[in-house]
Amino acid sequence: MFSFLRPQPTLTEQETQRSLRYMDWSGMSAGAMRSLGTGGLMAAYALALGANNLEVGVIAALPFITHVMRLPAVLLVEVFRGRKALGWPAFALMQLVWLPIGLVPFLLDAPGKPAVVLMIVFLGVHGALNSLWVTTTNTWMRDLVSPDRLASYFGRRLAMMIIAISVIGLAGGFFVQWWESIARPGDEVLAFSFLLVGGVCVFGTFGAFAMSRAVEPMMPPSAQSEQSLVRMLLAPLQDPNYFRLIRFLFAWSLVSNLAIPFFAIYMLTVIGVSLPVVMGLTALGHLSNVLFVRVWGSFADRMGSKTVLSLSASLYLLVIIGWVFTTHPERYFLTMPLLVALHLLGGAAAAGVTLTVNTLAIKVAPEGRAVPFSGVAGMMVGVGSGIGPILGGLIADYFSVRSLDLSVTWSAPGGITALPAVSLSGFEFLFGMAFVLGLLSLNLLAPLRETGEVSRDTALAELMAGMAPVARAVSSVPGLNMVSSLSYGYLRHIPGADVAIGVTAYQLAASTQAAVISAGRGRSGAAAVANQVGTVLSYTAARMTDTTGYGLELARHATRGAVHAVDDITGELGNVTQGAMLGTLRTLHQLQVAPAEALRGAAHGVIQGALEAQRDLAGAAEAALEAARAAASELGMTDEEAATAAAAGIREAAQALEPEGFEAVISALPEGVSRGADEDSAE
């Protein structure tokens, strides 16, 4: 009867691929159920049952607290040598546990403390079963997938799960809103019951069926170890460098989870955002996370995981403190733009943190001992992440009846005007404390030593100016309102703001690249490229309060990203360059950016992009000058003036080239134009 649970000694290629498809479907089903039972929907459900901030913190902590169950799960696998026989029942029971969680309002009065306690108990059982399922299926799939495809397979599987989480979560939010509009008073909480019960009937059942159809390969013989379990757990704590990593991971996971689990609660209860909008913003953060996993991955290969962890963690701190300014002290006209920017930046930061925590745990471990060392690091992350939400709930409850208000008073003969400067209460105190403690925890990362790491400044410079683009990127640029309101010299001293500026520069370049690719499938005409680049640049500038002070940088990153697209389309470099220049110059001219500054930045970006994409530098310089002359009359300049301004930007970009490349670029400039550019640079 249970023969389908037995492992098979050999699998054909067809059986392996079919099993992987079934595992993908079960993973997507688990992701769909997770979207209904975590995040914004679960936070709203807990509030509807009468949970306070501490109880919300406990609910958020349970998935991490139950991570400790992974250790006995590993021992069970080693003893029974059957992952499917352990993992499939755990998965099926894990899905069934959602039934009593969803039926709590039918079993007990809601809202009420007994209902909250019962939900917490069942969530704890669910977390323990989830630990057993994750432990067994991870090693099961590792035996199904060839080693050279592990990263791509798990990346694709993760993307599929995130898509399921985002789509089902957003649909669930709209369902709750619809139900609340038609339900009788007191029955609003039943919307969550219907979602969970319906989810079990559809996703839980299908996921269990799909997993049952996957075949498990027989486990290889276990390696014998002379070291006891206690010594294996203590070894990472006795290694000085690895202990530095564990100390940071524990502190960071605790501090960051003081605030992160309460973002949804804050939006629902303080800001007054509807549940569908909360789920939509969450999905936006997931999208940013998926896009930036690839960015941070290639970046970490060149700069080191520790450097990327430092950058992404500091960006996360900027996101945390940014939540304080989403109210003033009530919801105001900047609230929604800030929420969008915070979710985009938060997704990018989370991608960097998650990726580098895992890679550092393996890289810093002594050779041949990565598995036990990384296992202990994961346990410490789980412990810190479990303590953080509970402590955050206590802090939020304590400050919920306390507030700090500072105001600026202006007295005049006509009366007295008081303007609120700072207003903190409840969650704002929590976010501020998490930010300060996070700065302290970042200091624990400094002593850690990683082979191949580079300085933060070097990594940041590459992030801002030389990062290789990805094929697809988001078409909005977060944080530009903030960037345009203060000078860069001041912003770079704010923790995380320098990284946000770097991410902004990257996204503008990648957005123009994506736009040019979409315009250039087949043969790329300059007019089509100009329209696409102009559209992206206009969209970006519309989210800035002042474009005139950043015209040169906008021009540089717009054309730089466009030139990168030459590798992805069949169009010639000349067409793409001229189109990108014309689209950029026309848009910035409409925004009243100084023509000479726009020309200088656009030409600089063309050479920089050609260098990064390994294209013909001399040809790029000639095309940039031709485009400058073509746009001269529209800019109110003579051909010579426009060419001279563009040549100044070309010479600036050429300074980063090797002597041979520098000479090739300079030789492409007419003598008169080159001399004028020299004079402009000297000035």
GUFIMI-370515 format. One line per field, with one value per residue (C-alpha): residue number from 1; residue in one letter; x, y, z. Coordinates in steps of 0.5 Angstrom, whole numbers. Layout:
# residues N
nr = (NUM/...) $
rest = (A/...) $
x = (X/...) $
y = (Y/...) $
z = (Z/...) $
//
This chain:
# residues 683
nr = (1/2/3/4/5/6/7/8/9/10/11/12/13/14/15/16/17/18/19/20/21/22/23/24/25/26/27/28/29/30/31/32/33/34/35/36/37/38/39/40/41/42/43/44/45/46/47/48/49/50/51/52/53/54/55/56/57/58/59/60/61/62/63/64/65/66/67/68/69/70/71/72/73/74/75/76/77/78/79/80/81/82/83/84/85/86/87/88/89/90/91/92/93/94/95/96/97/98/99/100/101/102/103/104/105/106/107/108/109/110/111/112/113/114/115/116/117/118/119/120/121/122/123/124/125/126/127/128/129/130/131/132/133/134/135/136/137/138/139/140/141/142/143/144/145/146/147/148/149/150/151/152/153/154/155/156/157/158/159/160/161/162/163/164/165/166/167/168/169/170/171/172/173/174/175/176/177/178/179/180/181/182/183/184/185/186/187/188/189/190/191/192/193/194/195/196/197/198/199/200/201/202/203/204/205/206/207/208/209/210/211/212/213/214/215/216/217/218/219/220/221/222/223/224/225/226/227/228/229/230/231/232/233/234/235/236/237/238/239/240/241/242/243/244/245/246/247/248/249/250/251/252/253/254/255/256/257/258/259/260/261/262/263/264/265/266/267/268/269/270/271/272/273/274/275/276/277/278/279/280/281/282/283/284/285/286/287/288/289/290/291/292/293/294/295/296/297/298/299/300/301/302/303/304/305/306/307/308/309/310/311/312/313/314/315/316/317/318/319/320/321/322/323/324/325/326/327/328/329/330/331/332/333/334/335/336/337/338/339/340/341/342/343/344/345/346/347/348/349/350/351/352/353/354/355/356/357/358/359/360/361/362/363/364/365/366/367/368/369/370/371/372/373/374/375/376/377/378/379/380/381/382/383/384/385/386/387/388/389/390/391/392/393/394/395/396/397/398/399/400/401/402/403/404/405/406/407/408/409/410/411/412/413/414/415/416/417/418/419/420/421/422/423/424/425/426/427/428/429/430/431/432/433/434/435/436/437/438/439/440/441/442/443/444/445/446/447/448/449/450/451/452/453/454/455/456/457/458/459/460/461/462/463/464/465/466/467/468/469/470/471/472/473/474/475/476/477/478/479/480/481/482/483/484/485/486/487/488/489/490/491/492/493/494/495/496/497/498/499/500/501/502/503/504/505/506/507/508/509/510/511/512/513/514/515/516/517/518/519/520/521/522/523/524/525/526/527/528/529/530/531/532/533/534/535/536/537/538/539/540/541/542/543/544/545/546/547/548/549/550/551/552/553/554/555/556/557/558/559/560/561/562/563/564/565/566/567/568/569/570/571/572/573/574/575/576/577/578/579/580/581/582/583/584/585/586/587/588/589/590/591/592/593/594/595/596/597/598/599/600/601/602/603/604/605/606/607/608/609/610/611/612/613/614/615/616/617/618/619/620/621/622/623/624/625/626/627/628/629/630/631/632/633/634/635/636/637/638/639/640/641/642/643/644/645/646/647/648/649/650/651/652/653/654/655/656/657/658/659/660/661/662/663/664/665/666/667/668/669/670/671/672/673/674/675/676/677/678/679/680/681/682/683) $
rest = (M/F/S/F/L/R/P/Q/P/T/L/T/E/Q/E/T/Q/R/S/L/R/Y/M/D/W/S/G/M/S/A/G/A/M/R/S/L/G/T/G/G/L/M/A/A/Y/A/L/A/L/G/A/N/N/L/E/V/G/V/I/A/A/L/P/F/I/T/H/V/M/R/L/P/A/V/L/L/V/E/V/F/R/G/R/K/A/L/G/W/P/A/F/A/L/M/Q/L/V/W/L/P/I/G/L/V/P/F/L/L/D/A/P/G/K/P/A/V/V/L/M/I/V/F/L/G/V/H/G/A/L/N/S/L/W/V/T/T/T/N/T/W/M/R/D/L/V/S/P/D/R/L/A/S/Y/F/G/R/R/L/A/M/M/I/I/A/I/S/V/I/G/L/A/G/G/F/F/V/Q/W/W/E/S/I/A/R/P/G/D/E/V/L/A/F/S/F/L/L/V/G/G/V/C/V/F/G/T/F/G/A/F/A/M/S/R/A/V/E/P/M/M/P/P/S/A/Q/S/E/Q/S/L/V/R/M/L/L/A/P/L/Q/D/P/N/Y/F/R/L/I/R/F/L/F/A/W/S/L/V/S/N/L/A/I/P/F/F/A/I/Y/M/L/T/V/I/G/V/S/L/P/V/V/M/G/L/T/A/L/G/H/L/S/N/V/L/F/V/R/V/W/G/S/F/A/D/R/M/G/S/K/T/V/L/S/L/S/A/S/L/Y/L/L/V/I/I/G/W/V/F/T/T/H/P/E/R/Y/F/L/T/M/P/L/L/V/A/L/H/L/L/G/G/A/A/A/A/G/V/T/L/T/V/N/T/L/A/I/K/V/A/P/E/G/R/A/V/P/F/S/G/V/A/G/M/M/V/G/V/G/S/G/I/G/P/I/L/G/G/L/I/A/D/Y/F/S/V/R/S/L/D/L/S/V/T/W/S/A/P/G/G/I/T/A/L/P/A/V/S/L/S/G/F/E/F/L/F/G/M/A/F/V/L/G/L/L/S/L/N/L/L/A/P/L/R/E/T/G/E/V/S/R/D/T/A/L/A/E/L/M/A/G/M/A/P/V/A/R/A/V/S/S/V/P/G/L/N/M/V/S/S/L/S/Y/G/Y/L/R/H/I/P/G/A/D/V/A/I/G/V/T/A/Y/Q/L/A/A/S/T/Q/A/A/V/I/S/A/G/R/G/R/S/G/A/A/A/V/A/N/Q/V/G/T/V/L/S/Y/T/A/A/R/M/T/D/T/T/G/Y/G/L/E/L/A/R/H/A/T/R/G/A/V/H/A/V/D/D/I/T/G/E/L/G/N/V/T/Q/G/A/M/L/G/T/L/R/T/L/H/Q/L/Q/V/A/P/A/E/A/L/R/G/A/A/H/G/V/I/Q/G/A/L/E/A/Q/R/D/L/A/G/A/A/E/A/A/L/E/A/A/R/A/A/A/S/E/L/G/M/T/D/E/E/A/A/T/A/A/A/A/G/I/R/E/A/A/Q/A/L/E/P/E/G/F/E/A/V/I/S/A/L/P/E/G/V/S/R/G/A/D/E/D/S/A/E) $
x = (0/6/10/11/15/20/27/29/36/37/33/32/33/26/24/29/26/19/20/23/17/13/17/17/9/9/14/9/3/7/8/1/-1/5/2/-5/-2/4/6/0/-6/-3/-2/-9/-12/-8/-11/-18/-18/-15/-8/-4/3/7/3/4/11/10/7/12/18/15/18/25/24/22/28/32/27/32/37/33/30/37/38/32/34/41/37/31/35/28/27/20/18/19/18/11/7/10/8/1/0/3/-2/-8/-6/-8/-15/-16/-12/-17/-23/-21/-27/-32/-29/-28/-31/-27/-24/-21/-15/-17/-17/-10/-7/-10/-8/-1/-1/-3/2/8/6/6/13/16/13/15/22/22/19/25/30/28/26/33/37/32/33/40/41/36/40/47/52/53/45/44/44/40/35/34/34/28/25/25/23/17/15/15/11/6/6/5/0/-4/-3/-5/-12/-13/-12/-18/-22/-22/-24/-29/-32/-32/-36/-42/-41/-45/-42/-38/-37/-31/-26/-29/-26/-19/-22/-25/-18/-15/-20/-20/-13/-12/-17/-14/-7/-5/-9/-5/2/1/-1/5/10/7/9/16/21/26/33/37/41/49/52/53/60/62/65/69/67/61/55/57/64/61/56/62/67/65/64/72/74/76/74/68/65/66/61/56/56/54/49/46/46/43/38/35/36/33/27/25/22/21/15/11/11/5/2/4/1/-6/-7/-3/-2/-9/-7/-12/-10/-10/-5/-1/-1/1/7/9/9/13/18/19/20/25/28/28/31/37/39/43/46/48/51/55/58/59/64/68/68/67/61/63/63/56/53/56/52/46/45/46/41/36/38/36/29/28/29/25/19/19/18/12/7/8/5/-1/-1/1/2/9/6/5/11/15/12/13/21/22/19/23/30/28/27/34/37/34/36/44/43/40/45/51/49/49/55/59/57/60/66/69/68/75/76/72/67/62/56/57/59/54/49/51/51/44/41/44/40/34/35/36/30/26/28/27/20/18/22/20/12/14/17/12/7/11/11/4/2/8/10/15/13/18/15/18/14/14/12/9/5/-1/-1/3/5/7/10/11/18/19/13/15/10/9/12/16/20/21/24/28/31/32/36/41/42/43/49/52/51/54/61/61/62/68/73/71/76/74/79/78/74/75/74/67/69/71/65/60/64/63/56/55/59/61/56/54/47/42/37/31/30/25/23/22/28/27/29/30/26/30/37/34/33/40/47/50/56/51/47/53/55/48/48/45/44/50/48/41/44/48/42/38/44/44/37/37/42/39/32/34/38/31/28/33/32/25/25/31/29/30/34/34/32/35/28/25/31/30/23/24/30/26/20/24/28/22/19/25/25/18/19/25/23/29/32/37/42/43/42/49/48/42/44/51/47/41/46/51/45/42/49/49/43/48/50/42/40/42/42/49/52/51/44/43/48/45/38/40/44/38/32/36/38/31/28/33/32/25/27/31/37/43/45/52/52/47/51/57/54/51/57/61/56/56/64/63/57/62/67/63/60/67/64/68/70/72/66/62/66/64/57/56/59/55/49/51/51/44/41/45/39/34/39/40/47/52/54/61/59/55/61/66/61/60/68/69/65/68/75/73/70/77/81/79/82/88/93/92/84/85/89/84/78/82/84/77/76/77/83/79/73/79/82/76/74/81/80/73/76/81/76) $
y = (0/5/2/9/12/7/10/7/4/7/12/14/21/21/19/24/30/28/27/34/37/34/37/44/43/41/47/52/49/50/57/58/56/60/66/65/63/68/76/81/76/72/79/81/75/75/82/80/74/80/79/84/86/81/75/78/78/70/68/72/68/61/59/61/58/51/51/48/42/41/38/32/32/31/25/22/22/19/13/11/13/15/22/21/16/22/28/26/25/31/35/32/33/40/42/39/43/49/47/48/54/57/54/57/62/57/53/59/66/71/76/73/71/63/64/67/62/56/59/60/52/50/54/51/44/47/50/43/39/44/44/36/37/42/38/32/35/39/33/29/34/35/28/29/35/34/39/43/45/46/53/55/49/52/59/57/54/60/64/60/59/67/68/63/67/74/72/68/73/79/75/73/81/82/77/79/86/84/79/85/89/84/80/81/85/80/75/79/74/68/71/68/62/61/62/57/52/53/53/46/43/46/47/43/37/38/39/32/29/32/30/23/22/24/18/18/16/11/15/14/10/15/17/15/21/20/26/27/31/36/37/38/44/47/47/53/57/55/58/65/68/63/66/73/71/67/73/78/73/72/80/82/77/79/87/86/82/87/91/87/83/89/93/90/91/98/99/96/99/106/108/105/102/97/89/89/94/91/85/89/92/85/83/89/87/80/82/87/81/76/81/83/76/75/82/81/74/76/82/78/74/80/84/78/76/80/87/85/83/90/94/90/90/98/99/95/100/105/102/101/108/110/107/113/118/115/118/126/124/122/119/125/126/122/116/112/114/112/105/104/106/102/96/96/98/93/87/89/89/82/79/81/79/72/71/73/70/63/64/66/61/56/60/62/55/51/46/40/42/47/42/42/50/52/48/52/59/57/55/62/66/62/63/71/71/68/72/79/79/77/83/87/86/87/94/96/94/98/105/104/108/113/118/123/130/135/141/148/154/160/167/173/179/175/169/163/157/150/145/138/136/129/125/118/113/105/103/109/108/100/102/107/103/97/102/104/97/95/100/97/90/92/94/86/85/89/84/78/76/73/71/76/81/89/95/98/104/100/96/102/105/99/99/106/106/100/94/89/90/84/82/85/90/94/100/105/108/108/113/119/123/123/123/130/133/133/133/127/129/129/123/119/120/117/109/106/112/111/104/107/112/106/102/108/109/101/101/107/104/97/100/104/97/93/99/99/91/91/97/93/86/85/91/97/104/110/113/107/107/115/114/108/112/118/115/111/118/122/116/117/124/125/122/127/134/137/134/140/139/131/132/130/124/122/123/119/113/113/112/108/103/103/102/95/93/92/85/83/86/85/93/97/101/107/107/105/110/116/114/114/120/124/121/123/130/132/129/133/139/139/139/145/141/146/143/143/139/134/133/132/127/123/122/120/115/112/111/108/103/101/100/95/92/91/95/99/105/109/108/109/116/118/116/120/126/125/125/131/135/132/135/142/146/143/145/152/151/151/144/146/148/141/137/140/139/132/131/134/128/123/125/124/117/116/117/110/107/103/108/104/105/112/114/110/114/121/119/119/126/132/136/142/139/135/142/145/139/140/147/146/140/145/150) $
z = (0/2/-4/-7/-1/-2/-5/-12/-13/-20/-24/-31/-34/-35/-28/-25/-30/-28/-21/-21/-24/-19/-13/-17/-17/-9/-8/-11/-8/-1/-3/-5/2/5/2/6/13/13/12/11/11/18/21/19/21/28/29/27/33/38/38/41/39/43/40/33/35/38/31/27/31/31/24/26/33/30/26/32/30/24/28/30/23/20/26/23/16/18/22/17/11/7/6/2/8/13/8/5/11/14/8/8/16/15/10/14/20/16/17/25/24/19/24/30/29/29/35/40/41/36/38/44/48/47/40/39/44/40/33/36/38/32/28/33/30/23/24/27/21/16/19/18/11/9/11/8/1/1/1/-4/-9/-8/-11/-16/-19/-22/-18/-24/-24/-17/-17/-23/-21/-14/-17/-21/-16/-11/-17/-18/-11/-10/-16/-13/-6/-9/-14/-9/-3/-7/-9/-2/0/-5/-3/5/2/-2/4/9/5/5/11/17/23/27/21/18/21/17/11/13/15/8/5/9/9/1/0/4/-1/-7/-6/0/-3/-10/-7/-3/-9/-13/-8/-8/-15/-15/-14/-9/-10/-5/-1/-1/5/11/12/19/24/30/33/38/36/42/39/32/35/39/34/30/37/38/31/33/26/25/32/29/24/29/33/28/25/32/33/26/26/32/31/24/26/32/26/20/22/24/18/15/22/22/15/17/24/24/16/15/8/6/6/-2/-2/3/-1/-7/-4/-1/-8/-10/-5/-8/-15/-13/-9/-15/-19/-15/-13/-19/-18/-12/-13/-19/-15/-9/-14/-15/-9/-3/1/7/3/0/6/9/4/3/11/11/6/10/16/12/10/17/19/13/16/21/16/13/18/19/25/20/13/8/1/1/5/-1/-5/1/2/-5/-5/2/-1/-7/-3/2/-3/-6/1/3/-3/-1/6/5/-1/3/10/6/2/8/13/8/5/12/15/15/9/9/15/12/13/21/21/17/20/27/24/21/28/31/25/27/35/34/29/34/40/35/34/41/44/39/41/48/46/41/47/52/48/45/51/51/46/44/40/38/35/32/34/30/33/29/30/26/31/33/28/31/26/28/27/31/33/36/39/39/33/31/37/35/28/31/36/31/27/32/35/27/27/33/30/24/28/29/22/21/25/20/15/8/3/-3/0/-2/1/2/-2/-8/-8/-8/-13/-18/-16/-18/-24/-27/-25/-31/-32/-32/-38/-35/-29/-26/-30/-23/-19/-12/-7/-13/-9/-3/-7/-11/-4/-1/-4/-5/-1/5/3/3/10/12/13/7/3/-1/-3/-4/-9/-12/-13/-16/-21/-23/-24/-29/-33/-33/-35/-41/-43/-42/-46/-52/-52/-53/-58/-62/-63/-70/-73/-69/-71/-68/-68/-64/-59/-58/-56/-51/-48/-47/-44/-39/-37/-37/-32/-28/-28/-26/-19/-17/-14/-18/-24/-26/-21/-23/-31/-32/-28/-31/-38/-36/-34/-39/-45/-41/-40/-47/-50/-46/-50/-56/-54/-54/-61/-68/-69/-70/-65/-69/-69/-61/-59/-64/-61/-54/-55/-58/-53/-47/-50/-52/-45/-41/-45/-44/-37/-37/-36/-39/-46/-45/-38/-42/-48/-43/-39/-45/-49/-42/-41/-49/-48/-41/-43/-49/-45/-40/-46/-50/-56/-61/-57/-63/-66/-60/-60/-67/-66/-60/-64/-70/-65/-61/-68/-70/-64/-64/-67/-62/-56/-59/-60/-66/-69/-66/-59/-59/-61/-56/-50/-52/-53/-46/-44/-48/-46/-38/-40/-43/-37/-34/-41/-42/-46/-52/-51/-49/-56/-60/-57/-57/-65/-66/-64/-70/-68/-67/-63/-58/-57/-55/-50/-47/-46/-43/-38/-36/-34) $
//
